[in-house]
């Protein structure tokens, strides 16, 4: 997995869907991966400051992953096979 250091924040963000964790790329369709990546990147930069996070004990990375999965869950649901499918 390749991650890109965003120069403005010196932070880890995902530059492309291919850079996402295996748990995302192996189970989400391409559109779901894009939703995840965009939500993660936005949240990661948004929650760099501890004061911006609801749970002060979690890192910006953990918070961003939670936000990203929440965004995916608005459009997709997990099937019985473990793969995510678009909601009707």
C-alpha positions as CSV (number, residue, x, y, z in Angstrom):
1,X,0.0,0.0,0.0
2,X,1.4,3.4,-1.0
3,X,0.4,6.5,0.9
4,X,0.9,10.1,-0.1
5,X,2.2,12.7,2.3
6,X,0.0,15.8,1.8
7,X,2.5,18.7,2.0
8,X,0.2,21.2,3.6
9,X,-0.4,19.0,6.6
10,X,2.5,16.6,6.4
11,X,-0.2,14.0,6.8
12,X,-1.0,10.7,5.3
13,X,-3.8,10.7,2.8
14,X,-4.8,8.3,0.0
15,X,-3.8,9.6,-3.4
16,X,-5.8,6.9,-5.4
17,X,-8.1,4.0,-4.7
18,X,-5.2,1.6,-5.3
19,X,-3.6,3.1,-2.1
20,X,-6.5,2.2,0.1
21,X,-6.2,-0.6,2.7
22,X,-6.9,-4.2,1.5
23,X,-10.0,-4.3,3.7
24,X,-11.5,-1.6,1.5
25,X,-10.3,-2.6,-1.9
26,X,-11.1,-6.3,-1.5
27,X,-14.7,-5.7,-0.4
28,X,-16.0,-2.4,-1.9
29,X,-16.8,-1.7,-5.5
30,X,-14.9,1.1,-7.2
31,X,-17.5,3.7,-6.5
32,X,-17.6,2.8,-2.8
33,X,-13.8,3.0,-2.7
34,X,-13.9,6.5,-4.1
35,X,-16.5,7.5,-1.5
36,X,-14.2,6.0,1.2
37,X,-11.1,7.7,-0.1
38,X,-12.6,11.1,-0.5
39,X,-14.3,11.0,2.9
40,X,-11.2,9.7,4.6
41,X,-8.9,12.4,3.1
42,X,-11.3,15.2,4.0
43,X,-11.8,14.0,7.5
44,X,-8.1,13.4,8.0
45,X,-7.3,17.0,7.2
46,X,-10.3,18.3,9.1
47,X,-9.4,16.4,12.3
48,X,-5.7,17.1,12.6
49,X,-6.4,19.2,15.6
50,X,-7.3,17.2,18.7
51,X,-9.8,19.9,19.7
52,X,-11.7,19.2,16.4
53,X,-12.3,15.6,17.3
54,X,-15.3,14.4,19.3
55,X,-13.2,11.6,21.0
56,X,-10.0,13.4,22.1
57,X,-8.2,10.1,22.7
58,X,-8.3,8.8,19.1
59,X,-5.9,9.8,16.4
60,X,-6.9,11.8,13.2
61,X,-6.3,8.6,11.3
62,X,-8.7,6.5,13.4
63,X,-11.3,9.2,13.3
64,X,-10.9,9.6,9.5
65,X,-11.4,5.8,9.0
66,X,-14.6,6.0,11.1
67,X,-15.9,8.9,9.0
68,X,-15.0,7.1,5.8
69,X,-16.9,3.9,6.7
70,X,-19.9,6.0,7.8
71,X,-19.9,7.7,4.4
72,X,-19.8,4.3,2.6
73,X,-22.7,3.1,4.8
74,X,-25.0,5.8,3.4
75,X,-24.8,4.4,-0.1
76,X,-23.8,0.7,0.5
77,X,-24.8,-2.2,2.7
78,X,-22.7,-5.3,3.5
79,X,-24.0,-8.4,1.9
80,X,-24.0,-11.9,3.4
81,X,-20.8,-12.7,1.4
82,X,-18.9,-9.9,3.1
83,X,-18.9,-7.6,0.0
84,X,-20.6,-4.3,0.0
85,X,-23.5,-3.7,-2.4
86,X,-25.2,-0.5,-3.5
87,X,-28.4,0.3,-1.6
88,X,-31.6,0.3,-3.7
